[in-house]
Amino acid sequence: MTMPRRMLINAFTMNCVSHIQQGLWVRDDTRQLDYTQLDPWVELAQILEKGCFDALFLADVVGVYDTYRGGPETSIIEGMQIPVNDPALLIPAMAHATENLGFAFTSSVLQTHPFTFARQVSTLDHLTRGRVAWNIVTSYLPNAGANLGLGGLPSHDERYDRADEYLDVTYKLWEGSWEDDAVLRDTQRGIYADPTKIHPINHIGKHYEVAGPHLSEPSPQRTPLLFQAGSSTRGRSFAAKHAECVFIVAPRQSLGAAANVINDIRTQATNEGRHPDDIRFFQGLTTVVGGTEEEAKAKAAEYLEQFSTEGALAHMSGSIGVDLAAIDLDRPLNTIDSEAMRGSIKGLIESAPDRTQTFRDLVRNRLARQFLTGTPEQIADALEDWQAAGVDGFNLIYSVTPGTFVDFIDGVVPVLQARGLMQREYTPGPLRQKIFGDPRLPDSHPAAAYRRH
Ligand SMILES: Cc1cc2nc3c(=O)[nH]c(=O)nc-3n(C[C@H](O)[C@H](O)[C@H](O)COP(=O)(O)O)c2cc1C
């Protein structure tokens, strides 16, 4: 019998007051109000590194959630992903205070020109000594489209078309512009780099024209570790082509749903000429740990009590593109169609097997369903069940920060380590090396086609 692969563990957070679990920011035992300060971020990074986490994962949006009740008021009142600061700018300070922790940050293909973005990422990859990952998103908030001079949010498939070209441009810059031996640093001859080994990319496409060369010299990973989270048909084929790590949120009640998504993407990746093992899958969930089951349940009940339904409705309305204030909350899930997040709608409907579940039920139960509540051993058992369904790791969603992560580290990590399921120390080297054993993308990845040998 082969041992299961080690579990990968990330902390999921956002540079804002209220990320996923709305309404809990008012508690005394959370540092969400300090998000504009560096100290809580640096301390969080150090806590996660002591707990042998793989990465701190930062979500982001470039627009306000203004679907609910036809405006942004509820989101603003709830601190619900507004205000929201730039995630990437937190990374150098946290990297300086740690040695091994990875830093995944979200950036939409709509928000920054790929030439500028590629340089930003290369700079971060240098400064972190290869510990940076990019969560590739295509944006779903109409306000994001309105903010970025695109004349509104491009359609779902148009956004993915753009993403394909965006990635082509960045791959050319990261992998193809500078040859491995372009940089000489020859102080004797006074030659920094060899101009014959640095190339323009001369990209001319539908959306972008980029001459190059890339302005940054090759960084430890070149292309950052690539995360992706779309779950529509188009989103899955995009993941199968590009992603190295896929973030899923499958319902806990049906581990088979996770297995289906994972098998589908792995099969599509194989059809693209990639190895199915070139992709790792991360399930999003929240652990609520107690010394006893009763203690854990009491803690979860307290969170549920404080949970803001209004904040959750504003969040969900923006995410699915439907004003939940305008529809009958008792309407069954399967009667709602959405352009904005088809995959998400599909996922929601699949999460209610009888399909009669209403949105009111869903909102109430949604938070409870994210919770994995119990003693460290019970939680470790449940994580093993996920692993058996094909999940490689977890993006842990906090209820309180850093408390949710501290409880996991103090309680669950030692159990997972004792079972041989979680690392006790880090593998040296860049983030991709720690996860896949090589700092560079494999030859089967489409970015590798742009390399010059
Ligand atoms: C777990 C998860 C996390 C996500 N995080 C972000 C995020 O931080 N920022 C963002 O703009 N979109 C985020 N998304 C949205 C996806 O990137 C994608 O745009 C959305 O799911 C629509 O694509 P799809 O129709 O292929 O599912 C997330 C989606 C999921 C499922």
The ligand as an SDF file (V2000), in Angstrom:
LIG
                    3D

 31 33  0  0  0  0  0  0  0  0999 V2000
  -13.0790   29.1190   -4.0110 C   0  0  0  0  0  0  0  0  0  0  0  0
  -13.1340   30.2640   -4.9520 C   0  0  0  0  0  0  0  0  0  0  0  0
  -12.3680   31.3940   -4.7120 C   0  0  0  0  0  0  0  0  0  0  0  0
  -12.4050   32.4810   -5.5740 C   0  0  0  0  0  0  0  0  0  0  0  0
  -11.6890   33.6160   -5.3150 N   0  0  0  0  0  0  0  0  0  0  0  0
  -11.8260   34.6850   -6.1240 C   0  0  0  0  0  0  0  0  0  0  0  0
  -11.1720   35.9060   -5.8440 C   0  0  0  0  0  0  0  0  0  0  0  0
  -10.4510   36.0530   -4.8550 O   0  0  0  0  0  0  0  0  0  0  0  0
  -11.3600   36.9370   -6.6920 N   0  0  0  0  0  0  0  0  0  0  0  0
  -12.1430   36.8410   -7.8090 C   0  0  0  0  0  0  0  0  0  0  0  0
  -12.2550   37.8090   -8.5510 O   0  0  0  0  0  0  0  0  0  0  0  0
  -12.7610   35.6800   -8.1010 N   0  0  0  0  0  0  0  0  0  0  0  0
  -12.6300   34.6270   -7.2790 C   0  0  0  0  0  0  0  0  0  0  0  0
  -13.3010   33.4850   -7.5800 N   0  0  0  0  0  0  0  0  0  0  0  0
  -14.1090   33.4260   -8.7940 C   0  0  0  0  0  0  0  0  0  0  0  0
  -13.4600   32.5960   -9.8770 C   0  0  0  0  0  0  0  0  0  0  0  0
  -12.1370   32.9640  -10.1410 O   0  0  0  0  0  0  0  0  0  0  0  0
  -14.2460   32.6970  -11.1790 C   0  0  0  0  0  0  0  0  0  0  0  0
  -14.1480   33.9950  -11.7160 O   0  0  0  0  0  0  0  0  0  0  0  0
  -15.6750   32.4080  -10.9490 C   0  0  0  0  0  0  0  0  0  0  0  0
  -15.7880   31.1790  -10.2520 O   0  0  0  0  0  0  0  0  0  0  0  0
  -16.4240   32.3580  -12.2900 C   0  0  0  0  0  0  0  0  0  0  0  0
  -15.8340   31.4090  -13.1020 O   0  0  0  0  0  0  0  0  0  0  0  0
  -16.5930   30.0670  -13.4410 P   0  0  0  0  0  0  0  0  0  0  0  0
  -17.8450   30.5060  -14.0830 O   0  0  0  0  0  0  0  0  0  0  0  0
  -15.6560   29.3360  -14.3600 O   0  0  0  0  0  0  0  0  0  0  0  0
  -16.8170   29.3490  -12.1450 O   0  0  0  0  0  0  0  0  0  0  0  0
  -13.2390   32.4020   -6.7130 C   0  0  0  0  0  0  0  0  0  0  0  0
  -14.0040   31.2490   -6.9500 C   0  0  0  0  0  0  0  0  0  0  0  0
  -13.9670   30.2010   -6.0930 C   0  0  0  0  0  0  0  0  0  0  0  0
  -14.8090   28.9900   -6.4010 C   0  0  0  0  0  0  0  0  0  0  0  0
  1  2  1  0
  2  3  1  0
  2 30  2  0
  3  4  2  0
  4  5  1  0
  4 28  1  0
  5  6  2  0
  6  7  1  0
  6 13  1  0
  7  8  2  0
  7  9  1  0
  9 10  1  0
 10 11  2  0
 10 12  1  0
 12 13  2  0
 13 14  1  0
 14 15  1  0
 14 28  1  0
 15 16  1  0
 16 17  1  0
 16 18  1  0
 18 19  1  0
 18 20  1  0
 20 21  1  0
 20 22  1  0
 22 23  1  0
 23 24  1  0
 24 25  2  0
 24 26  1  0
 24 27  1  0
 28 29  2  0
 29 30  1  0
 30 31  1  0
M  END
$$$$
